[in-house]
Amino acid sequence: MTMTLARARDIAGAVRIETRAFIDGAYCDAAGGETFLSINPATGETVAAVAHCQASDVDRAAAAARRAFGGGAWSRAAPEARKAVLLKLAELVRENAEELAVLESIDSGKTITDCLNEIGHEVPTFFQWYAELADKTFGKVAPTGEDALALIVKEPAGVVGLVLPWNFPLLMAAWKLAPALAAGCSCIVKPAEQTPLTALRLAALAAEAGLPDGVLNVVPGEGETTGAAIGRHDDIDIVSFTGSTEVGGYFLRYAADSNLKVIGLEMGGKSPFIVLEDAVIDDDLVEHAAMSAFWNGGQNCSANMRQLVAASRAEEFAAKVVARAKAFVVGDPLDPATGIGAMVTREHQDKVMGYIAKGAGEGARLAAGGNAIGAPGTFIEPTVFTDLTPAMTIAREEIFGPVLGVLPVKGLEEALAVARDTAYGLHATVFTRDIDKAIYLARRLPCGTVSVNGFSEGNVTTPFGGYKRSGSLARDNGAEALDQYVQTKTVWINVKSPVGA
Ligand code: NAD
């Protein structure tokens, strides 16, 4: 899907912005009338004042979700009925994709190209794929003797809180909502306070698709109020969270302090992009290297910022990556020519600039970019550092901005040792022509996704999540995502032979 700048601007001027929470099938203000501002980071302009849900609003949402779950209109609906509603929702997202994409772009600073791809293509694919899974998921029969029949059945787990990040606002909503709804759960979505607008619009589309009242609630607000109220709620059974490792830890504490709800975590990363000596450093490899670090302005949990390159090839690699980095158009996110939009907030821009200063201060060589540009917009030039060493701050901490670092390594084992030397374990890319080396690294890298000869996070069919401080055992995507939202029940039936032994 593509869109001209003129059309994007027309839509931006006319787009309907929903600022109210969505609870029990209807839009409503926060009970106390509190609001917070959504700012367009590309211009610094206020987009809207959005309802700021407090603990009492989360209570209302949880009560509606529980009522809906207990009532059974969704949780006990025939799988094919759930499937029909989710397929309709996919269709409605596709029909409204242009408007949703523009809304997402002005709310987040993401490029219109990425927003159209995510919302016109990926988001509906998620609803469609899990819709199709709803009536194709079977239970099991246990291997008992003839004196019993033991059924292992999956049931919707209950009321789930879905706490979302700002970097892929509607896509992360779909990653979690599609399997949770397909499983039959009732959901309370908390979009990130930086990017609440598309999740609020999605609620109306879900209602139009036929989702019963109370099954999907959207409660915008800040983390310390709305997010914490979800974490601490005694009548929410599960929370699935994507965001920072620090806040992921808070949710474990909230659970311990409340009802021991189950917490699924998908958090940060410091992912390596490994180029072995035998790799062909052609345009394809360079494109993957650049996109792995700069896609979404580097605001990506699996950004391959640490590029570990065979020392003998590091100079050649760096020269090509610098040229590619300089070719990115940075600027108006609504312009289809733009490759890198705005950082999500001024505060985040400052944080990324702090890392760039630290990189230079600790002795990395600045080979491209390094400047904040486009004020009052929050843009940063794509930045390349070379001559990284493993101990440098920019080689260890997640930056979450358009910064790529080239770290020369000597041989396979040193590449593996440096790659493993991190608290995170979300993703890794390996480029080599040697299949044995590729498989060796894929087996020994402690991370949720290893991508060979191309940067990829997989797609709807493949589970996504992290080892170590990047995640819990929970996975988004693939059939595995359903596991987050179902309980497993054993039904043991004693059987007596009607004709004697
Ligand atoms: P965050 O963890 O602060 O926010 C994620 C979600 O958690 C948001 O909905 C937020 O409102 C909520 N939240 C924040 N504080 C909370 C609290 N005390 N209690 C309950 N909920 C709370 O992430 P961020 O501020 O958006 O970004 C900070 C860092 O997180 C980034 O720089 C990056 O390192 C990481 N991040 C990772 C991902 C990812 O996909 N893994 C996405 C976004 C951010």
Residues whose N, C-alpha, C, O or C-beta is under 5 A from the ligand:
A	BS01	NAD	V163 L164 P165 W166 N167 K190 P191 A192 E193 G221 E222 G223 E224 G227 A228 T242 G243 S244 V247 Y250 E266 M267 G268 C301 E398 F400
